[in-house]
Amino acid sequence: MRQIYHVARADFLQRVRSSRLIALLAFVIYLGYLVNTGEIDLVFQQSVASGALNNYRGVNNAAWIGAKAGLTGSFFVVFVGFYLVKNSLYRDRSTEVSELFASMPISNPRYLLGKWLSNGTYLGLIVIVLGLSAVVVHAVHGVGPTNPIKLLLPVVLLAIPTAFLIGGVALLVETVEPLNNTAGNILYFFSTLALMNVFYTGTVANGFVSGITGYFDPFGYAPIYVAMYDSVLSIAPNYTGGVPSFGPVYVDQATFTWSGGGWPLWVYPQRAGMIVAGVSLTVFGTLTFNRFDPSKTGSGESTSLLRRLLPERSSTESVTEPPAPTEVTLTPVKTRTGNGLFRILLGEFRMTLSKLPWWWYLGAVGIIAASLISPQNRGPILLIALIWPIFVLSSMGVRAQRHRMEPLIFSSNSAYTQLFAEWVVGATIIAVLVGSSIGLTALASTPVLLGYVAAILFVPSLALSVGIWSGRSELFEVLYLVIWFVGPANGLKPVVFTATEATALSTVSVTVYICLGLCLFVASFVHRSRQMV
């Protein structure tokens, strides 16, 4: 336990000492404000004979706000927290702490359990700040007395166990080499969405959990449904709907009062079981953990910089002093441009395209071929075309730092040219895949053409800006996946920046995204100038 504690303590302190935590906590506090003001809402909905929906929500007392804060914390941990903590092992590799660990007398299970404890504690800290912000804001905007216990109980009951479960999932994914990349991050995102349908389709009825999958609910939807069911019946005696809708729900609603009681007894072992599941996943990860052995990954990331620079020498090879130089003549260098932009562009294209797996090219060819063969299905093809470049875009702004090439780039005359070339590579791939999916006929429409330009400007600029400012690829991946899911995939108009039909686009909206893309593009160069100071 002492070894586990010190591994967790060191990892946790390294996380909280980052200046990025301040921005993250500020965003979480803002979520607490949205929970209290109703921008994030919880609504029970029931279909009626006319085809309309009757909507029911609770009064904004302490218990109701606490339930919404608990669900908000769970959703944040599942969809964002995974990407926040999925860098624990990578950080030890990049800082070469892994070499020290590989030689230390600490077992793999103890090391990984320490990392898991750090992951859960870090996410738990974020969730607690969310709960405390909800308490403070409720004192101003809430209804009735501000009871901290009723406000914080759902947060602790729902979100904290989820934090330790996701901490274990993230650690397990890091130990599985084929999943520890962009493909694994995308797979996690879509798997989570698919599991939500499994958890909540036909699992609750008449105030009870009827399917066994409901008991594996990581968000807390099922226990909240059971706890509030009797209160909903007080104003809707014939209510037969399922789990409530959660998020920005702007509809007329009848209100009921929920005092915070009615939690089913099974919720306590169920939430405790999620913590046990997190431990189990971590222990299972010891089977796939390579203890930072570069020969097992082929990456060699844990090899020290000095070892990479010096040639290997056999144990029997004698060490001799190099001969003293006699007379050295160097060719004077008059220019360091190296053929300028064209050569750097060519190098960026070669470096980017050579790192992509064969199946990425197969998918890209399939997108273009499907657009030509089946032009009537351009909508679904476009959605895939918008996702496929993420394997290229996720490394933008991050690759130089990851491979420790920044000192060489900053000392050259082409630091800004290299950044521009990196953007051009991403914009070109977006232009080819999205353009082929939209088609020349649709591009004749002005709104669609503007949407196409917006995609070319906004998406790679977002990737480059987020990558160079954060230093991590995961932030762009989760941000772009969310934008893609709620915007182009589900049609939330403020987030739709491109489409195949003019009727699905707003000229004002896409113009905003064009301007936003230009601003993000400039922001990348602003940060590069700060790096070179």
Summary of the structure (lengths in Angstrom):
residues: 533
radius of gyration: 26.5
end to end distance: 44.9
largest distance: 98.9
contacts: 1685
relative contact order: 0.09
helix: 68%
strand: 4%
